C-alpha cells in the first residue's frame, strides 16, 4: 500500500495566497546597481525593485511612529544637542575659572 497515492492531490496551477502562475524568467528585473557594479537580476515587485533593493518598508508615517523610531536606537545621549550644549557651557566655565586664576596668581 502506497500512502502517496492514497492522499488527495492538491490542484496545481495557482500559487499561494491567490497569486497567478507565470513564467519566473519573464518577470521584470530590479536593475539596481550591485556591489559588483552590474545590474541586479532579481525579479521586481510592484515598486520596480526586488525584495533586497526596494524594501517594502518606507518608514514611519505618524508622529508617534517617528518618535518611537527615534528612541528605538537611543544608547546614551552623549552626542545629543542637549548634552553638547551642557558640555559647551562647562568648558566655557572652566576657561573663565582658568582666566580668573591666572589673574589672581600670575606665574
N, C-alpha and C positions, 0 to 999 in steps of 0.2 A: 504494500500500500504506500503510495507516494503522497505526502502531505501537500506538496506544492500544487499538485493537480487538483486536490480537493478544495483548496482555498478559492474564494471568489476572486475573480480578476477585476482590478480597477480599470475603468475605461481610460484609454490613452488619448492624447491629443490636446489636453488642456493642462496648463501648468498650475502651480499652487496659487492660491488667492485670486483665481479667475483671470490670470494673465494669459493672453492669447499665445499660442505657439508660434514660432517663427525660426528663421534661419539665423543663428547666432553670428555667423560670419558676415552677414549683410547689414548688421546694425551700424549706425553711425558711430564714428570713433571720437574719442575725447580730444586728442590733438594737443594736450598740454605739454609743455617742454619738460622732459625728464632730466634726471641728473646726468644722463649720458649725452644730453643735448638733442636727442631725437624726439619726435612727437610720440605721445602716449597712444597706444593702440587699443586701450581698454574701451569697451562699449559705453557709449554716453547715456546719461539719464536724460530726463526732460529738460534739465537746465543746460545741457550741452557738454557737461563734463562727466568723467567717470566717478565712481564711488570714492576713489582715492584722491582725486584732484578737485572735485567740485562739491565737497562735503554737503550734506543735507542741512546742517545747522547754519543759520545766518546770524546767530547771536540773540541775546535777549532783546525784547521789544518794549516791555513795560518798564516803568520806573523801578518797581520792586525787583524785577529780574535783573536790571542793570546794577542796582545796589548789591544784590546778592552775588553777582559775578565779580564785582569789585572787591568784596570782602572775602571771597572764597579762597584766594591765594594769599591773604594777608599773613605775613610772618611776624614782623617785629616793629615795623613803622620807622626804622632808622632813617629812611630816605623820604619820608612823607614831608609835605610842605610845613606842617606844624613843627615837626622835630627839627627841620633845617632852620626855621625861624628862631626857635629856642636856642639852638647851638650858636647861631649868629649873635644873639643878644649876650650870651655868656662870654663869647670871645671878645666882644666889644667891652664888656665889663672888666674882663681880665686885663685888656690892653689899657683901660683907664686906670686901673689899680697899679699897673706897672709904671705908667707915666707919673702918677702921684708919688709912688715910692722913689722913683728916680729923682723927682724934685726935692723930696724930703731928705734923702740920703744920697747925695751925689758922690760918685766914685773918685 
